[in-house]
Amino acid sequence: MSGGKGIYVAGHRGMVGAAIVRRLAQEGETEILARTHAELDLTNQAAVHAFFEEHRPGQVYLAAAKVGGIHANNTYPAEFIYDNLMIEANVIQAAFRHGVKRLLFLGSSCIYPRLAEQPMREDALLTNTLEPSNEPYAIAKIAGIKLCESYNRQYGADYRSVMPTNLYGPGDNYHPENSHVIPGLIRRIHEAKMANAPSVTIWGSGTPRREFLFVDDMAAACVHVMNLDRESYAQHTSSMQSHINVGFGGDITIRELAEAIADVIGYGGRFEFDTSKLDGAPRKLMDSSRLQALGWHAETGLEAGLARSYQDFINTHATRS
């Protein structure tokens, strides 16, 4: 059975999914399908198949996932592995069963070994042990990659996977404990400024290095990869290794990140580091040369991206607190 012409963005209310919808709209796409969690529970196999049978999209962006920072991953490992496994298994199987022409699965840089050679290349996958603090989430994302590869190998499907580095930007989660590092620091430093606090406590030692990519750049990369012809994509991947890294191209320490966010917010206090909290992997820098060879490059610098993120925080959270 052949798929239709609509584009289904799973997870359209999340930071990445919303950015993909914005990008598709900018490029003139009008047949965009989206459902909230209340309308469609992606962990419910029967509901997912019913949705695909009714709408038969031609393309699927699988951006739906249970996500969170190091605290959330370490606190809720069962939910992180179960929910993500169910979402990707149900959506990918339904996509194949109902004739979806092309699917793009969004993974994570945590799929790579904790001490992978830097910058991390795609062929580092499954070469060593994972970072323990987010291992369940990483295993779920690896399973998603292998689902895509397996359907491609066995059935000739055209399912692709992109592995983003750490993402930030409009629509982020600013929860005080369960957020990723940039939104967490934005909230903490903003509240310290408002309270005239002399210092801000940051979890960990501040020494790990991380790479950060603005979410609208990630959305542009997703649409770019989805729209590549099959031959071009195949030239840079293989049936046994179908994923492509998406990164900014440079990294900074958590201390340097905190200083950059303080500059954007206008906070002049000092930083104190709580070394009782987990650091995670010492470094996570992606090798994105495959994607760059396919014609995509990041456009948003960290300073500009942080300024837009802080404005989003002011617009969506600080005004309500």
Rosetta blueprint (number, residue, H / E / L):
1 M L
2 S L
3 G L
4 G L
5 K L
6 G L
7 I E
8 Y E
9 V E
10 A E
11 G L
12 H L
13 R L
14 G L
15 M H
16 V H
17 G H
18 A H
19 A H
20 I H
21 V H
22 R H
23 R H
24 L H
25 A H
26 Q H
27 E L
28 G L
29 E L
30 T L
31 E L
32 I E
33 L E
34 A L
35 R L
36 T L
37 H L
38 A L
39 E L
40 L L
41 D L
42 L L
43 T L
44 N L
45 Q H
46 A H
47 A H
48 V H
49 H H
50 A H
51 F H
52 F H
53 E H
54 E H
55 H H
56 R L
57 P L
58 G L
59 Q E
60 V E
61 Y E
62 L E
63 A L
64 A L
65 A L
66 K L
67 V L
68 G L
69 G L
70 I H
71 H H
72 A H
73 N H
74 N H
75 T H
76 Y L
77 P H
78 A H
79 E H
80 F H
81 I H
82 Y H
83 D H
84 N H
85 L H
86 M H
87 I H
88 E H
89 A H
90 N H
91 V H
92 I H
93 Q H
94 A H
95 A H
96 F H
97 R H
98 H L
99 G L
100 V L
101 K L
102 R E
103 L E
104 L E
105 F E
106 L E
107 G L
108 S L
109 S H
110 C H
111 I H
112 Y L
113 P L
114 R L
115 L L
116 A L
117 E L
118 Q L
119 P L
120 M E
121 R L
122 E H
123 D H
124 A H
125 L L
126 L L
127 T L
128 N L
129 T L
130 L L
131 E L
132 P H
133 S H
134 N H
135 E H
136 P H
137 Y H
138 A H
139 I H
140 A H
141 K H
142 I H
143 A H
144 G H
145 I H
146 K H
147 L H
148 C H
149 E H
150 S H
151 Y H
152 N H
153 R H
154 Q H
155 Y H
156 G L
157 A L
158 D L
159 Y E
160 R E
161 S E
162 V E
163 M E
164 P E
165 T L
166 N E
167 L E
168 Y E
169 G L
170 P L
171 G L
172 D L
173 N L
174 Y L
175 H L
176 P L
177 E L
178 N L
179 S L
180 H L
181 V H
182 I H
183 P H
184 G H
185 L H
186 I H
187 R H
188 R H
189 I H
190 H H
191 E H
192 A H
193 K H
194 M H
195 A L
196 N L
197 A L
198 P L
199 S E
200 V E
201 T E
202 I E
203 W E
204 G L
205 S L
206 G L
207 T L
208 P L
209 R E
210 R E
211 E L
212 F E
213 L E
214 F E
215 V H
216 D H
217 D H
218 M H
219 A H
220 A H
221 A H
222 C H
223 V H
224 H H
225 V H
226 M H
227 N H
228 L L
229 D L
230 R H
231 E H
232 S H
233 Y H
234 A H
235 Q H
236 H L
237 T L
238 S E
239 S L
240 M L
241 Q E
242 S L
243 H E
244 I E
245 N E
246 V E
247 G L
248 F L
249 G L
250 G L
251 D L
252 I E
253 T E
254 I H
255 R H
256 E H
257 L H
258 A H
259 E H
260 A H
261 I H
262 A H
263 D H
264 V H
265 I H
266 G L
267 Y L
268 G L
269 G L
270 R E
271 F E
272 E E
273 F E
274 D E
275 T L
276 S L
277 K L
278 L L
279 D L
280 G L
281 A L
282 P L
283 R E
284 K E
285 L L
286 M E
287 D L
288 S L
289 S H
290 R H
291 L H
292 Q H
293 A H
294 L L
295 G L
296 W L
297 H L
298 A L
299 E L
300 T L
301 G L
302 L H
303 E H
304 A H
305 G H
306 L H
307 A H
308 R H
309 S H
310 Y H
311 Q H
312 D H
313 F H
314 I H
315 N H
316 T H
317 H L
318 A H
319 T H
320 R H
321 S L
